[in-house]
Amino acid sequence: MTEATDPISVLLSLQHRIREAETAEELGFIIVNETHALAPYRQAILWREGMGVVTISGLSAPEGSTPFVLWLARACRGLAAALPQGGRIDPGLLSERDRAEWSEWFPPHGFWLPLNGWGDRALGGVLLVRDGPWSDQDQALLNEIGHAYGHALSFFQKSRGATPRRKLSRLAWGAVVGGVALASLLPVPLTVLAPAELVAAHPAVVRSPLDGVIDKFHIAPNAQVREGQLLFDLDATTLIGKLEVAEKTLSTAEAEYRLTSQQAVFDPAAKSKLMVLSGRMEERAAEAAYLRGLLERIKVKAPRSGLAVLDDPSEWIGRPVSIGERVMSIADERDTEIEAWLAVGDAVDLDPGMKVTVFLNADPLHPVRASLRFVGYEAQSRSDSTVAYRLRATLMEEGTKPRLGLKGTARIEAGRVPILYWLVRRPLAAVRHMVGF
């Protein structure tokens, strides 16, 4: 036996050709045409599970609607079920209808070569027919090359996920997707951040007692004051001038009343003027008393002891103020609460009692705990040209509270939401802002 006809050499050559195949169509051509060198036959048909007859030796492309191809597809399906391990074909394995047509199309001797992929998954088979019987050597060689064909065909199979390895991969991906889906539903705290400041919880507001101009301050900003201590004066020039006029007018009214009283003893007409002069004198006296009271009120005193919360006094001196206008406040340095300004873009549903944590700029490693007391109904314009909602929170710290005026960042916990909502809330709001829906 020469090297050209050695079955082992032909088998190795076919396996080499299989590895060089780049497409499933090229592999099908090799299967139905070049297998002839290993075991001669008259015709070979490649049938694939779910695809039917795909390649026939000697034909460029089978026409799926012809009677021959339709019968082939039906016969191959029956052979795949009757001979899962392959072997010589006994026409009796076919249905009566298919058995009658076998002799019309094919010679009497046929061989079914199953093609199994990874995990012994049935991918199809090759039907080989010839005039002579199939020897045991032919069967052994065909089974060996059939294993190589099935393995190669697995690489071109459109759906390789049913193999054990791919099943495991699919299960792993399914587990990952399922895990991500479940994780997206896990509740997490929804938090928002806002600039915060410690402000007086119960301040005593000091207002202007009347219309006037601030003349002088008697205290320094942020000074400790006692109840009744003089805080500032209003300019008294106008009031003093009005009081002097009122007092002179009162003196004139009193002198006129005394003169008329003396004349009334002898003159009945003068007696009738006494009531009018008495009322006028009382009116002038009331006016002078009112002006003296105003002069006393221009000296504004502290309503209670505490810290004088005041801006730069030089900005107030000489400034006109209206009656009731706020000038300063007196507060307890440790009686504080949190005031925060929540930006409109960060607004979420907030209810009293929600947790607030403040990280002070002066001591960020020791956060301050608080409980939300109220949220402003309407957003307000601020000095930095932003619009925000005012929040107030009551400190929950026991013992000494942080002092007045410290600033920081407040983190407000607005309940718990799915992590998916937490991730997409801000991007979705930004997209809606951009596209306007």
ABEGO torsion letter per residue (X at the ends): XBAAABAAAAAAAAAAAAAABABAAAAAAAAAAAAAAABBBABBBBBBBGAEBABBBGBABBBAABAAAAAAAAAAAAAAAABAAEEBBBAAABBAAAAAAAAAABBABBBBBBBBBBGGBBAEBBBBBBABBBBAAAAAAAAAAAAAAAAAAAAABABAAABAAAAAAAAAAAAAAAAAAAAAABBBBBBBBBBBBBBBABBBBBBBABBEBBABBABBBGBBBBBGBBABBBBAAAAAAAAAAAAAAAAAAAAAAAAAAAAAAABAAAAAAAAAAAAAAAAAAAAAAAAAAAAAAABBBBABBEBBBBBBAAAABGBBBBBGBBABBBBBAABBBBBBBBBAAABBBBBBGBBBBBBBAABAABBBBBBBABBBABBBBBAAGBBBBBBBBBBABBEBBBBBGBBBBBBBBBEBBBAAAAAAAAAAAAAAAAAGX
